[in-house]
Amino acid sequence: MAYSKKNQLRPWKTQRYCIPEQDLARFVAQMEVVLDLYGTQPSEEEPLIAMDEASKQLLGEVYPPIPMQPGQDKKED
């Protein structure tokens, strides 16, 4: 392999939001409902009101991070 061993571990690189939920099918189904809502045509009878921000702060890890391995970045949510 053309890569040297010192370049196989990259501690400065981290992939985020890549650890799937345990109930991934339910999460995807709920996400599709939201995406379908945003895909509808605007209507004066039923205006679309969106609130994208919540006053919640993550104080700890939901899932434990997956440590880096040669050729793989560290993964955390």
Residue pairs with C-beta under 8 A, 6 or more apart in sequence:
5 70
8 70
8 71
9 68
9 69
9 70
10 68
10 73
11 68
11 74
13 68
13 73
13 74
14 73
14 74
14 75
14 76
15 73
15 74
15 75
15 76
16 75
16 76
16 77
17 77
18 75
18 77
19 63
19 66
19 75
19 76
19 77
21 27
37 48
38 48
40 48
42 48
61 76
61 77
62 77
63 77
65 74
65 75
65 76
66 74
66 75
66 76
67 74
68 74
